[in-house]
Amino acid sequence: MSSFERLDPALQHHIVNSLGWRQLRPLQEAAIEPLLAGDHALLLAPTAGGKTEAAVFPLSRPSGAGGQGCGARLCRRLM
């Protein structure tokens, strides 16, 4: 399973369809596993390198998952 596939399906849908991204940037892919595991991560990239998305996407949960997070709504607000 790829890192992207570990994200909530609704978030995957909006990344591809609302943002029009065919794939995540390498930094974004690399950040998913440690953040989902609850580990600390230091994300270093140039301006417009995808750091915000790399930090937020793994932490986004659908609003039905225990009432925490906002999934796709968060994605739309960030973009």
C-alpha positions as CSV (number, residue, x, y, z in Angstrom):
1,M,0.0,0.0,0.0
2,S,1.4,3.4,-1.0
3,S,1.5,6.3,1.5
4,F,-1.1,8.1,-0.5
5,E,-3.5,5.1,-0.2
6,R,-3.2,5.3,3.6
7,L,-5.0,8.7,3.5
8,D,-8.8,8.9,3.9
9,P,-10.5,8.0,0.6
10,A,-12.5,11.3,0.6
11,L,-9.2,13.2,1.0
12,Q,-7.7,11.2,-1.8
13,H,-10.6,12.1,-4.0
14,H,-10.3,15.8,-3.4
15,I,-6.5,15.8,-3.8
16,V,-7.0,14.3,-7.3
17,N,-10.3,15.8,-8.4
18,S,-10.5,19.2,-6.7
19,L,-6.8,20.1,-6.7
20,G,-6.1,18.3,-9.9
21,W,-2.9,16.7,-8.6
22,R,-1.9,13.5,-10.3
23,Q,0.5,12.6,-7.5
24,L,1.9,14.0,-4.3
25,R,5.4,15.6,-4.2
26,P,8.1,13.4,-2.8
27,L,8.2,15.4,0.5
28,Q,4.4,14.9,0.9
29,E,4.7,11.1,0.3
30,A,7.6,10.8,2.7
31,A,5.7,12.7,5.5
32,I,2.6,10.5,5.5
33,E,4.0,7.4,7.2
34,P,5.8,9.0,10.2
35,L,2.9,11.4,10.8
36,L,0.3,8.7,10.7
37,A,2.5,6.7,13.2
38,G,2.5,9.7,15.5
39,D,6.2,10.4,15.1
40,H,7.7,13.8,14.9
41,A,8.8,15.0,11.5
42,L,10.9,17.9,10.3
43,L,9.9,18.9,6.8
44,L,12.4,20.9,4.9
45,A,11.6,22.2,1.4
46,P,11.8,25.5,-0.5
47,T,8.9,27.9,-0.7
48,A,6.0,26.3,-2.5
49,G,7.5,22.9,-1.9
50,G,4.4,21.4,-0.4
51,K,5.2,21.5,3.4
52,T,1.8,22.6,4.5
53,E,0.0,19.8,2.7
54,A,2.7,17.3,3.8
55,A,1.9,18.2,7.4
56,V,-1.9,18.5,7.2
57,F,-3.0,15.7,4.8
58,P,-1.9,12.8,7.1
59,L,-3.6,14.4,10.1
60,S,-6.9,15.0,8.2
61,R,-9.7,12.6,9.2
62,P,-13.2,12.5,8.0
63,S,-15.6,14.2,10.4
64,G,-17.3,10.9,11.1
65,A,-14.1,9.3,12.5
66,G,-14.7,9.9,16.1
67,G,-15.8,13.5,15.4
68,Q,-12.2,14.6,15.0
69,G,-10.8,16.3,11.9
70,C,-12.6,17.6,8.9
71,G,-11.0,15.7,5.9
72,A,-12.0,17.1,2.6
73,R,-13.4,20.3,4.0
74,L,-10.0,21.1,5.4
75,C,-8.4,20.3,2.0
76,R,-10.7,22.8,0.2
77,R,-10.1,25.5,2.8
78,L,-6.3,25.2,2.6
79,M,-6.3,25.3,-1.2
